């Protein structure tokens, strides 16, 4: 996991870069697609930090459905690690893990190409 960026008040070194108008527009569009300001996008790119792209519009609803499930799974994992797992939970967790694996594979395929 990458370290969070420093607050903007701590970033005082300016860096000038000359680009063609088409290059600027391409970078601006790519940064917007990643939902990041251009400066943050370029800083992460230059420092080889992870830039996560948001899910496509076709996958957004499904992605949002996973949020509460992921939270519940995290709570189950914490309970298991603390030794507080209820009887039979391991089979349930194994089945959930398989379902998550299949769903992740499905989300890698663009919506128009699904069978």
N, CA, C and O atoms as a printed pandas DataFrame, in Angstrom:
     atom_number atom_name residue_name chain_id  residue_number  x_coord  y_coord  z_coord
0              1         N          UNK        A               1    0.842   -1.178    0.000
1              2        CA          UNK        A               1    0.000    0.000    0.000
2              3         C          UNK        A               1    0.891    1.245    0.000
3              4         O          UNK        A               1    1.872    1.311    0.741
4              5         N          UNK        A               2    0.550    2.219   -0.822
5              6        CA          UNK        A               2    1.358    3.424   -0.910
6              7         C          UNK        A               2    1.063    4.345    0.264
7              8         O          UNK        A               2   -0.032    4.339    0.827
8              9         N          UNK        A               3    2.046    5.116    0.608
9             10        CA          UNK        A               3    1.854    6.091    1.674
10            11         C          UNK        A               3    0.976    7.228    1.160
11            12         O          UNK        A               3    1.051    7.580   -0.018
12            13         N          UNK        A               4    0.141    7.810    2.032
13            14        CA          UNK        A               4   -0.682    8.933    1.588
14            15         C          UNK        A               4    0.197   10.133    1.242
15            16         O          UNK        A               4    1.292   10.299    1.779
16            17         N          UNK        A               5   -0.302   10.949    0.346
17            18        CA          UNK        A               5    0.439   12.146   -0.042
18            19         C          UNK        A               5    0.462   13.141    1.101
19            20         O          UNK        A               5   -0.431   13.157    1.947
20            21         N          UNK        A               6    1.480   13.959    1.115
21            22        CA          UNK        A               6    1.572   14.996    2.137
22            23         C          UNK        A               6    0.486   16.043    1.885
23            24         O          UNK        A               6    0.061   16.239    0.746
24            25         N          UNK        A               7    0.039   16.712    2.946
25            26        CA          UNK        A               7   -0.943   17.791    2.746
26            27         C          UNK        A               7   -0.358   18.868    1.836
27            28         O          UNK        A               7    0.853   19.090    1.822
28            29         N          UNK        A               8   -1.216   19.525    1.086
29            30        CA          UNK        A               8   -0.745   20.512    0.109
30            31         C          UNK        A               8    0.044   21.638    0.765
31            32         O          UNK        A               8    0.905   22.240    0.122
32            33         N          UNK        A               9   -0.231   21.933    2.030
33            34        CA          UNK        A               9    0.514   23.010    2.697
34            35         C          UNK        A               9    1.989   22.648    2.875
35            36         O          UNK        A               9    2.826   23.535    3.044
36            37         N          UNK        A              10    2.318   21.346    2.838
37            38        CA          UNK        A              10    3.705   20.905    2.967
38            39         C          UNK        A              10    4.400   20.793    1.606
39            40         O          UNK        A              10    5.618   20.631    1.543
40            41         N          UNK        A              11    3.641   20.877    0.538
41            42        CA          UNK        A              11    4.210   20.736   -0.807
42            43         C          UNK        A              11    4.513   22.127   -1.355
43            44         O          UNK        A              11    3.623   22.808   -1.864
44            45         N          UNK        A              12    5.747   22.537   -1.251
45            46        CA          UNK        A              12    6.096   23.892   -1.648
46            47         C          UNK        A              12    7.061   23.954   -2.818
47            48         O          UNK        A              12    7.370   25.051   -3.284
48            49         N          UNK        A              13    7.542   22.843   -3.305
49            50        CA          UNK        A              13    8.475   22.844   -4.430
50            51         C          UNK        A              13    7.678   22.772   -5.726
51            52         O          UNK        A              13    6.930   21.819   -5.944
52            53         N          UNK        A              14    7.830   23.749   -6.567
53            54        CA          UNK        A              14    7.115   23.783   -7.840
54            55         C          UNK        A              14    7.983   23.155   -8.924
55            56         O          UNK        A              14    9.208   23.277   -8.908
56            57         N          UNK        A              15    7.326   22.483   -9.865
57            58        CA          UNK        A              15    8.021   21.818  -10.962
58            59         C          UNK        A              15    7.328   22.222  -12.255
59            60         O          UNK        A              15    6.139   21.954  -12.429
60            61         N          UNK        A              16    8.051   22.856  -13.155
61            62        CA          UNK        A              16    7.474   23.284  -14.422
62            63         C          UNK        A              16    7.716   22.221  -15.487
63            64         O          UNK        A              16    8.764   21.577  -15.521
64            65         N          UNK        A              17    6.741   22.058  -16.338
65            66        CA          UNK        A              17    6.811   21.056  -17.386
66            67         C          UNK        A              17    6.165   21.642  -18.640
67            68         O          UNK        A              17    5.051   22.161  -18.584
68            69         N          UNK        A              18    6.853   21.559  -19.747
69            70        CA          UNK        A              18    6.325   22.080  -20.999
70            71         C          UNK        A              18    5.728   20.940  -21.808
71            72         O          UNK        A              18    6.373   19.915  -22.030
72            73         N          UNK        A              19    4.491   21.131  -22.244
73            74        CA          UNK        A              19    3.770   20.110  -23.001
74            75         C          UNK        A              19    3.031   20.750  -24.159
75            76         O          UNK        A              19    2.722   21.942  -24.139
76            77         N          UNK        A              20    2.752   19.939  -25.166
77            78        CA          UNK        A              20    1.875   20.386  -26.248
78            79         C          UNK        A              20    0.435   20.385  -25.727
79            80         O          UNK        A              20    0.102   19.680  -24.775
80            81         N          UNK        A              21   -0.387   21.174  -26.361
81            82        CA          UNK        A              21   -1.788   21.274  -25.937
82            83         C          UNK        A              21   -2.477   19.907  -25.947
83            84         O          UNK        A              21   -3.267   19.596  -25.056
84            85         N          UNK        A              22   -2.171   19.099  -26.958
85            86        CA          UNK        A              22   -2.778   17.763  -27.044
86            87         C          UNK        A              22   -2.336   16.879  -25.882
87            88         O          UNK        A              22   -3.126   16.084  -25.373
88            89         N          UNK        A              23   -1.084   17.011  -25.462
89            90        CA          UNK        A              23   -0.583   16.228  -24.334
90            91         C          UNK        A              23   -1.295   16.634  -23.039
91            92         O          UNK        A              23   -1.677   15.789  -22.230
92            93         N          UNK        A              24   -1.460   17.924  -22.869
93            94        CA          UNK        A              24   -2.150   18.425  -21.678
94            95         C          UNK        A              24   -3.574   17.883  -21.636
95            96         O          UNK        A              24   -4.038   17.430  -20.589
96            97         N          UNK        A              25   -4.258   17.929  -22.756
97            98        CA          UNK        A              25   -5.642   17.443  -22.799
98            99         C          UNK        A              25   -5.719   15.948  -22.526
99           100         O          UNK        A              25   -6.638   15.482  -21.853
100          101         N          UNK        A              26   -4.759   15.199  -23.046
101          102        CA          UNK        A              26   -4.748   13.761  -22.814
102          103         C          UNK        A              26   -4.505   13.454  -21.329
103          104         O          UNK        A              26   -5.169   12.593  -20.751
104          105         N          UNK        A              27   -3.548   14.167  -20.718
105          106        CA          UNK        A              27   -3.274   13.980  -19.289
106          107         C          UNK        A              27   -4.482   14.402  -18.465
107          108         O          UNK        A              27   -4.859   13.719  -17.513
108          109         N          UNK        A              28   -5.084   15.519  -18.827
109          110        CA          UNK        A              28   -6.258   16.012  -18.097
110          111         C          UNK        A              28   -7.399   14.992  -18.157
111          112         O          UNK        A              28   -8.073   14.745  -17.157
112          113         N          UNK        A              29   -7.606   14.410  -19.325
113          114        CA          UNK        A              29   -8.679   13.414  -19.477
114          115         C          UNK        A              29   -8.377   12.157  -18.672
115          116         O          UNK        A              29   -9.272   11.592  -18.044
116          117         N          UNK        A              30   -7.125   11.720  -18.687
117          118        CA          UNK        A              30   -6.751   10.520  -17.936
118          119         C          UNK        A              30   -6.868   10.762  -16.438
119          120         O          UNK        A              30   -7.333    9.889  -15.705
120          121         N          UNK        A              31   -6.453   11.932  -15.975
121          122        CA          UNK        A              31   -6.577   12.282  -14.553
122          123         C          UNK        A              31   -8.054   12.359  -14.151
123          124         O          UNK        A              31   -8.432   11.904  -13.071
124          125         N          UNK        A              32   -8.871   12.925  -15.010
125          126        CA          UNK        A              32  -10.304   13.011  -14.712
126          127         C          UNK        A              32  -10.933   11.627  -14.648
127          128         O          UNK        A              32  -11.794   11.373  -13.806
128          129         N          UNK        A              33  -10.504   10.727  -15.536
129          130        CA          UNK        A              33  -11.030    9.358  -15.518
130          131         C          UNK        A              33  -10.649    8.643  -14.228
131          132         O          UNK        A              33  -11.394    7.793  -13.742
132          133         N          UNK        A              34   -9.484    8.990  -13.672
133          134        CA          UNK        A              34   -9.037    8.408  -12.402
134          135         C          UNK        A              34   -9.618    9.182  -11.214
135          136         O          UNK        A              34   -9.386    8.828  -10.058
136          137         N          UNK        A              35  -10.374   10.241  -11.514
137          138        CA          UNK        A              35  -10.991   11.098  -10.497
138          139         C          UNK        A              35   -9.943   11.710   -9.572
139          140         O          UNK        A              35  -10.094   11.722   -8.350
140          141         N          UNK        A              36   -8.872   12.220  -10.195
141          142        CA          UNK        A              36   -7.790   12.861   -9.455
142          143         C          UNK        A              36   -7.478   14.220  -10.077
143          144         O          UNK        A              36   -7.634   14.399  -11.284
144          145         N          UNK        A              37   -7.038   15.180   -9.258
145          146        CA          UNK        A              37   -6.536   16.429   -9.833
146          147         C          UNK        A              37   -5.281   16.132  -10.648
147          148         O          UNK        A              37   -4.566   15.170  -10.366
148          149         N          UNK        A              38   -5.017   16.953  -11.649
149          150        CA          UNK        A              38   -3.856   16.708  -12.509
150          151         C          UNK        A              38   -2.565   16.633  -11.711
151          152         O          UNK        A              38   -1.738   15.760  -11.976
152          153         N          UNK        A              39   -2.366   17.517  -10.745
153          154        CA          UNK        A              39   -1.113   17.520   -9.991
154          155         C          UNK        A              39   -0.945   16.216   -9.208
155          156         O          UNK        A              39    0.150   15.653   -9.173
156          157         N          UNK        A              40   -2.002   15.742   -8.590
157          158        CA          UNK        A              40   -1.941   14.482   -7.847
158          159         C          UNK        A              40   -1.682   13.324   -8.794
159          160         O          UNK        A              40   -0.867   12.448   -8.507
160          161         N          UNK        A              41   -2.380   13.323   -9.925
161          162        CA          UNK        A              41   -2.208   12.267  -10.913
162          163         C          UNK        A              41   -0.755   12.205  -11.398
163          164         O          UNK        A              41   -0.155   11.130  -11.424
164          165         N          UNK        A              42   -0.192   13.354  -11.780
165          166        CA          UNK        A              42    1.181   13.400  -12.292
166          167         C          UNK        A              42    2.197   13.037  -11.210
167          168         O          UNK        A              42    3.185   12.358  -11.491
168          169         N          UNK        A              43    1.962   13.485   -9.975
169          170        CA          UNK        A              43    2.873   13.150   -8.891
170          171         C          UNK        A              43    2.895   11.646   -8.655
171          172         O          UNK        A              43    3.964   11.046   -8.539
172          173         N          UNK        A              44    1.708   11.034   -8.585
173          174        CA          UNK        A              44    1.642    9.582   -8.373
174          175         C          UNK        A              44    2.269    8.822   -9.539
175          176         O          UNK        A              44    2.967    7.828   -9.341
176          177         N          UNK        A              45    2.014    9.295  -10.743
177          178        CA          UNK        A              45    2.582    8.647  -11.920
178          179         C          UNK        A              45    4.107    8.732  -11.905
179          180         O          UNK        A              45    4.787    7.733  -12.141
180          181         N          UNK        A              46    4.642    9.915  -11.630
181          182        CA          UNK        A              46    6.090   10.116  -11.620
182          183         C          UNK        A              46    6.770    9.324  -10.507
183          184         O          UNK        A              46    7.899    8.863  -10.674
184          185         N          UNK        A              47    6.091    9.165   -9.377
185          186        CA          UNK        A              47    6.667    8.438   -8.248
186          187         C          UNK        A              47    6.309    6.951   -8.280
187          188         O          UNK        A              47    6.590    6.209   -7.340
188          189         N          UNK        A              48    5.687    6.539   -9.374
189          190        CA          UNK        A              48    5.296    5.138   -9.575
190          191         C          UNK        A              48    4.418    4.619   -8.441
191          192         O          UNK        A              48    4.533    3.470   -8.014
192          193         N          UNK        A              49    3.543    5.495   -7.969
193          194        CA          UNK        A              49    2.580    5.089   -6.961
194          195         C          UNK        A              49    1.341    4.560   -7.660
195          196         O          UNK        A              49    1.102    4.848   -8.832
196          197         N          UNK        A              50    0.581    3.807   -6.950
197          198        CA          UNK        A              50   -0.607    3.181   -7.520
198          199         C          UNK        A              50   -1.676    4.229   -7.838
199          200         O          UNK        A              50   -1.975    5.111   -7.034
200          201         N          UNK        A              51   -2.232    4.097   -9.032
201          202        CA          UNK        A              51   -3.347    4.943   -9.446
202          203         C          UNK        A              51   -4.499    3.997   -9.743
203          204         O          UNK        A              51   -4.509    3.314  -10.767
204          205         N          UNK        A              52   -5.459    3.965   -8.845
205          206        CA          UNK        A              52   -6.589    3.060   -9.025
206          207         C          UNK        A              52   -7.647    3.739   -9.883
207          208         O          UNK        A              52   -8.060    4.867   -9.615
208          209         N          UNK        A              53   -8.065    3.042  -10.898
209          210        CA          UNK        A              53   -9.146    3.552  -11.731
210          211         C          UNK        A              53  -10.461    3.140  -11.113
211          212         O          UNK        A              53  -10.606    2.011  -10.644
212          213         N          UNK        A              54  -11.418    4.048  -11.110
213          214        CA          UNK        A              54  -12.728    3.668  -10.586
214          215         C          UNK        A              54  -13.383    2.644  -11.509
215          216         O          UNK        A              54  -13.018    2.551  -12.681
216          217         N          UNK        A              55  -14.340    1.879  -10.998
217          218        CA          UNK        A              55  -15.004    0.902  -11.860
218          219         C          UNK        A              55  -15.746    1.600  -13.002
219          220         O          UNK        A              55  -16.169    2.749  -12.878
220          221         N          UNK        A              56  -15.893    0.880  -14.114
221          222        CA          UNK        A              56  -16.618    1.445  -15.254
222          223         C          UNK        A              56  -18.074    1.677  -14.871
223          224         O          UNK        A              56  -18.564    1.124  -13.887
224          225         N          UNK        A              57  -18.752    2.493  -15.652
225          226        CA          UNK        A              57  -20.153    2.797  -15.364
226          227         C          UNK        A              57  -20.993    1.525  -15.307
227          228         O          UNK        A              57  -21.903    1.415  -14.486
228          229         N          UNK        A              58  -20.691    0.571  -16.174
229          230        CA          UNK        A              58  -21.442   -0.678  -16.188
230          231         C          UNK        A              58  -21.220   -1.520  -14.949
231          232         O          UNK        A              58  -22.094   -2.298  -14.563
232          233         N          UNK        A              59  -20.061   -1.377  -14.318
233          234        CA          UNK        A              59  -19.752   -2.162  -13.135
234          235         C          UNK        A              59  -19.961   -1.406  -11.832
235          236         O          UNK        A              59  -19.850   -1.996  -10.757
236          237         N          UNK        A              60  -20.262   -0.106  -11.906
237          238        CA          UNK        A              60  -20.352    0.715  -10.708
238          239         C          UNK        A              60  -21.418    0.217   -9.737
239          240         O          UNK        A              60  -21.162    0.122   -8.537
240          241         N          UNK        A              61  -22.599   -0.099  -10.237
241          242        CA          UNK        A              61  -23.674   -0.563   -9.354
242          243         C          UNK        A              61  -23.273   -1.862   -8.661
243          244         O          UNK        A              61  -23.496   -2.024   -7.461
244          245         N          UNK        A              62  -22.692   -2.770   -9.402
245          246        CA          UNK        A              62  -22.259   -4.046   -8.811
246          247         C          UNK        A              62  -21.145   -3.806   -7.792
247          248         O          UNK        A              62  -21.107   -4.444   -6.739
248          249         N          UNK        A              63  -20.240   -2.880   -8.116
249          250        CA          UNK        A              63  -19.141   -2.551   -7.214
250          251         C          UNK        A              63  -19.702   -2.030   -5.893
251          252         O          UNK        A              63  -19.223   -2.402   -4.822
252          253         N          UNK        A              64  -20.721   -1.163   -5.971
253          254        CA          UNK        A              64  -21.317   -0.591   -4.773
254          255         C          UNK        A              64  -22.045   -1.647   -3.949
255          256         O          UNK        A              64  -22.090   -1.551   -2.723
256          257         N          UNK        A              65  -22.618   -2.656   -4.614
257          258        CA          UNK        A              65  -23.276   -3.740   -3.895
258          259         C          UNK        A              65  -22.286   -4.519   -3.039
259          260         O          UNK        A              65  -22.649   -5.063   -1.996
260          261         N          UNK        A              66  -21.042   -4.569   -3.482
261          262        CA          UNK        A              66  -20.021   -5.334   -2.759
262          263         C          UNK        A              66  -19.552   -4.650   -1.480
263          264         O          UNK        A              66  -19.041   -5.325   -0.586
264          265         N          UNK        A              67  -19.707   -3.349   -1.366
265          266        CA          UNK        A              67  -19.165   -2.615   -0.218
266          267         C          UNK        A              67  -19.662   -3.168    1.122
267          268         O          UNK        A              67  -18.831   -3.462    1.982
268          269         N          UNK        A              68  -20.973   -3.326    1.343
269          270        CA          UNK        A              68  -21.389   -3.857    2.643
270          271         C          UNK        A              68  -20.970   -5.309    2.841
271          272         O          UNK        A              68  -20.696   -5.725    3.967
272          273         N          UNK        A              69  -20.917   -6.081    1.765
273          274        CA          UNK        A              69  -20.494   -7.472    1.879
274          275         C          UNK        A              69  -19.023   -7.549    2.294
275          276         O          UNK        A              69  -18.644   -8.376    3.124
276          277         N          UNK        A              70  -18.213   -6.687    1.713
277          278        CA          UNK        A              70  -16.789   -6.655    2.064
278          279         C          UNK        A              70  -16.621   -6.263    3.527
279          280         O          UNK        A              70  -15.771   -6.810    4.228
280          281         N          UNK        A              71  -17.424   -5.326    3.978
281          282        CA          UNK        A              71  -17.369   -4.909    5.379
282          283         C          UNK        A              71  -17.732   -6.067    6.303
283          284         O          UNK        A              71  -17.058   -6.300    7.307
284          285         N          UNK        A              72  -18.796   -6.791    5.967
285          286        CA          UNK        A              72  -19.207   -7.934    6.783
286          287         C          UNK        A              72  -18.129   -9.012    6.785
287          288         O          UNK        A              72  -17.854   -9.614    7.824
288          289         N          UNK        A              73  -17.524   -9.256    5.640
289          290        CA          UNK        A              73  -16.463  -10.248    5.562
290          291         C          UNK        A              73  -15.279   -9.847    6.432
291          292         O          UNK        A              73  -14.661  -10.691    7.081
292          293         N          UNK        A              74  -14.970   -8.565    6.442
293          294        CA          UNK        A              74  -13.884   -8.060    7.269
294          295         C          UNK        A              74  -14.185   -8.287    8.750
295          296         O          UNK        A              74  -13.296   -8.654    9.517
296          297         N          UNK        A              75  -15.433   -8.069    9.147
297          298        CA          UNK        A              75  -15.827   -8.293   10.539
298          299         C          UNK        A              75  -15.714   -9.776   10.897
299          300         O          UNK        A              75  -15.285  -10.121   11.998
300          301         N          UNK        A              76  -16.099  -10.646    9.967
301          302        CA          UNK        A              76  -15.975  -12.093   10.199
302          303         C          UNK        A              76  -14.508  -12.466   10.363
303          304         O          UNK        A              76  -14.159  -13.248   11.248
304          305         N          UNK        A              77  -13.642  -11.906    9.508
305          306        CA          UNK        A              77  -12.215  -12.202    9.592
306          307         C          UNK        A              77  -11.645  -11.775   10.941
307          308         O          UNK        A              77  -10.856  -12.503   11.543
308          309         N          UNK        A              78  -12.046  -10.588   11.416
309          310        CA          UNK        A              78  -11.577  -10.117   12.723
310          311         C          UNK        A              78  -12.039  -11.060   13.831
311          312         O          UNK        A              78  -11.270  -11.380   14.738
312          313         N          UNK        A              79  -13.295  -11.505   13.759
313          314        CA          UNK        A              79  -13.823  -12.426   14.780
314          315         C          UNK        A              79  -13.039  -13.742   14.757
315          316         O          UNK        A              79  -12.693  -14.284   15.807
316          317         N          UNK        A              80  -12.764  -14.249   13.552
317          318        CA          UNK        A              80  -12.001  -15.503   13.431
318          319         C          UNK        A              80  -10.598  -15.338   14.009
319          320         O          UNK        A              80  -10.111  -16.214   14.724
320          321         N          UNK        A              81   -9.956  -14.223   13.700
321          322        CA          UNK        A              81   -8.600  -13.982   14.197
322          323         C          UNK        A              81   -8.562  -13.803   15.712
323          324         O          UNK        A              81   -7.550  -14.087   16.353
324          325         N          UNK        A              82   -9.663  -13.333   16.275
325          326        CA          UNK        A              82   -9.735  -13.139   17.725
326          327         C          UNK        A              82  -10.177  -14.413   18.446
327          328         O          UNK        A              82  -10.268  -14.437   19.674
328          329         N          UNK        A              83  -10.449  -15.471   17.678
329          330        CA          UNK        A              83  -10.883  -16.720   18.286
330          331         C          UNK        A              83  -12.350  -16.724   18.668
331          332         O          UNK        A              83  -12.773  -17.543   19.484
332          333         N          UNK        A              84  -13.124  -15.831   18.098
333          334        CA          UNK        A              84  -14.545  -15.701   18.431
334          335         C          UNK        A              84  -15.455  -16.216   17.316
335          336         O          UNK        A              84  -16.624  -15.840   17.243
336          337         N          UNK        A              85  -14.927  -17.061   16.463
337          338        CA          UNK        A              85  -15.690  -17.535   15.306
338          339         C          UNK        A              85  -16.781  -18.507   15.743
339          340         O          UNK        A              85  -16.524  -19.433   16.513
340          341         N          UNK        A              86  -18.010  -18.290   15.244
341          342        CA          UNK        A              86  -19.075  -19.240   15.566
342          343         C          UNK        A              86  -18.858  -20.587   14.880
343          344         O          UNK        A              86  -18.125  -20.679   13.895
344          345         N          UNK        A              87  -19.486  -21.607   15.394
345          346        CA          UNK        A              87  -19.378  -22.966   14.845
346          347         C          UNK        A              87  -19.781  -22.968   13.376
347          348         O          UNK        A              87  -20.806  -22.392   13.014
348          349         N          UNK        A              88  -18.980  -23.613   12.526
349          350        CA          UNK        A              88  -19.316  -23.774   11.115
350          351         C          UNK        A              88  -19.043  -22.575   10.237
351          352         O          UNK        A              88  -19.380  -22.593    9.054
352          353         N          UNK        A              89  -18.439  -21.529   10.784
353          354        CA          UNK        A              89  -18.216  -20.310   10.006
354          355         C          UNK        A              89  -17.168  -20.506    8.913
355          356         O          UNK        A              89  -17.214  -19.821    7.891
356          357         N          UNK        A              90  -16.234  -21.420    9.108
357          358        CA          UNK        A              90  -15.153  -21.591    8.146
358          359         C          UNK        A              90  -15.669  -22.044    6.780
359          360         O          UNK        A              90  -15.153  -21.606    5.752
360          361         N          UNK        A              91  -16.675  -22.911    6.757
361          362        CA          UNK        A              91  -17.260  -23.342    5.481
362          363         C          UNK        A              91  -17.960  -22.169    4.802
363          364         O          UNK        A              91  -17.896  -22.020    3.582
364          365         N          UNK        A              92  -18.624  -21.344    5.596
365          366        CA          UNK        A              92  -19.311  -20.167    5.046
366          367         C          UNK        A              92  -18.286  -19.196    4.458
367          368         O          UNK        A              92  -18.491  -18.660    3.368
368          369         N          UNK        A              93  -17.200  -18.973    5.167
369          370        CA          UNK        A              93  -16.164  -18.058    4.692
370          371         C          UNK        A              93  -15.532  -18.592    3.408
371          372         O          UNK        A              93  -15.265  -17.825    2.483
372          373         N          UNK        A              94  -15.293  -19.890    3.348
373          374        CA          UNK        A              94  -14.715  -20.482    2.140
374          375         C          UNK        A              94  -15.646  -20.291    0.947
375          376         O          UNK        A              94  -15.190  -19.978   -0.153
376          377         N          UNK        A              95  -16.936  -20.475    1.157
377          378        CA          UNK        A              95  -17.908  -20.273    0.076
378          379         C          UNK        A              95  -17.966  -18.804   -0.337
379          380         O          UNK        A              95  -18.033  -18.498   -1.527
380          381         N          UNK        A              96  -17.942  -17.902    0.631
381          382        CA          UNK        A              96  -17.931  -16.466    0.319
382          383         C          UNK        A              96  -16.681  -16.083   -0.466
383          384         O          UNK        A              96  -16.753  -15.302   -1.414
384          385         N          UNK        A              97  -15.552  -16.626   -0.075
385          386        CA          UNK        A              97  -14.302  -16.330   -0.784
386          387         C          UNK        A              97  -14.394  -16.779   -2.240
387          388         O          UNK        A              97  -13.924  -16.082   -3.140
388          389         N          UNK        A              98  -14.990  -17.924   -2.466
389          390        CA          UNK        A              98  -15.148  -18.420   -3.842
390          391         C          UNK        A              98  -16.087  -17.512   -4.636
391          392         O          UNK        A              98  -15.826  -17.216   -5.802
392          393         N          UNK        A              99  -17.162  -17.075   -4.016
393          394        CA          UNK        A              99  -18.105  -16.180   -4.698
394          395         C          UNK        A              99  -17.444  -14.842   -5.027
395          396         O          UNK        A              99  -17.660  -14.289   -6.106
396          397         N          UNK        A             100  -16.651  -14.329   -4.111
397          398        CA          UNK        A             100  -15.930  -13.074   -4.358
398          399         C          UNK        A             100  -14.939  -13.257   -5.507
399          400         O          UNK        A             100  -14.815  -12.380   -6.362
400          401         N          UNK        A             101  -14.241  -14.381   -5.534
401          402        CA          UNK        A             101  -13.286  -14.660   -6.610
402          403         C          UNK        A             101  -13.992  -14.671   -7.965
403          404         O          UNK        A             101  -13.504  -14.082   -8.929
404          405         N          UNK        A             102  -15.139  -15.342   -8.034
405          406        CA          UNK        A             102  -15.891  -15.401   -9.294
406          407         C          UNK        A             102  -16.400  -14.024   -9.704
407          408         O          UNK        A             102  -16.374  -13.670  -10.883
408          409         N          UNK        A             103  -16.859  -13.259   -8.734
409          410        CA          UNK        A             103  -17.373  -11.920   -9.033
410          411         C          UNK        A             103  -16.251  -11.016   -9.528
411          412         O          UNK        A             103  -16.452  -10.234  -10.457
412          413         N          UNK        A             104  -15.086  -11.111   -8.925
413          414        CA          UNK        A             104  -13.950  -10.308   -9.379
414          415         C          UNK        A             104  -13.590  -10.651  -10.816
415          416         O          UNK        A             104  -13.297   -9.759  -11.612
416          417         N          UNK        A             105  -13.609  -11.916  -11.149
417          418        CA          UNK        A             105  -13.326  -12.329  -12.531
418          419         C          UNK        A             105  -14.376  -11.767  -13.477
419          420         O          UNK        A             105  -14.058  -11.319  -14.578
420          421         N          UNK        A             106  -15.620  -11.794  -13.042
421          422        CA          UNK        A             106  -16.705  -11.263  -13.869
422          423         C          UNK        A             106  -16.543   -9.766  -14.103
423          424         O          UNK        A             106  -16.808   -9.277  -15.201
424          425         N          UNK        A             107  -16.113   -9.045  -13.087
425          426        CA          UNK        A             107  -15.960   -7.592  -13.201
426          427         C          UNK        A             107  -14.806   -7.189  -14.108
427          428         O          UNK        A             107  -14.735   -6.044  -14.554
428          429         N          UNK        A             108  -13.910   -8.115  -14.380
429          430        CA          UNK        A             108  -12.803   -7.822  -15.298
430          431         C          UNK        A             108  -13.260   -7.798  -16.749
431          432         O          UNK        A             108  -12.583   -7.227  -17.603
432          433         N          UNK        A             109  -14.401   -8.413  -17.034
433          434        CA          UNK        A             109  -14.917   -8.462  -18.399
434          435         C          UNK        A             109  -15.831   -7.258  -18.611
435          436         O          UNK        A             109  -16.758   -7.057  -17.827
436          437         N          UNK        A             110  -15.599   -6.449  -19.648
437          438        CA          UNK        A             110  -16.474   -5.303  -19.913
438          439         C          UNK        A             110  -17.931   -5.750  -20.073
439          440         O          UNK        A             110  -18.185   -6.830  -20.607
440          441         N          UNK        A             111  -18.900   -4.929  -19.614
441          442        CA          UNK        A             111  -20.324   -5.311  -19.637
442          443         C          UNK        A             111  -20.827   -5.785  -21.000
443          444         O          UNK        A             111  -21.630   -6.716  -21.054
444          445         N          UNK        A             112  -20.389   -5.189  -22.085
445          446        CA          UNK        A             112  -20.865   -5.564  -23.409
446          447         C          UNK        A             112  -20.355   -6.914  -23.891
447          448         O          UNK        A             112  -20.891   -7.479  -24.845
448          449         N          UNK        A             113  -19.316   -7.434  -23.232
449          450        CA          UNK        A             113  -18.705   -8.695  -23.673
450          451         C          UNK        A             113  -19.113   -9.889  -22.813
451          452         O          UNK        A             113  -18.636  -11.002  -23.032
452          453         N          UNK        A             114  -19.991   -9.664  -21.840
453          454        CA          UNK        A             114  -20.416  -10.764  -20.974
454          455         C          UNK        A             114  -21.387  -11.671  -21.720
455          456         O          UNK        A             114  -22.181  -11.220  -22.546
456          457         N          UNK        A             115  -21.303  -12.946  -21.410
457          458        CA          UNK        A             115  -22.218  -13.902  -22.066
458          459         C          UNK        A             115  -23.429  -14.174  -21.215
459          460         O          UNK        A             115  -24.299  -14.950  -21.609
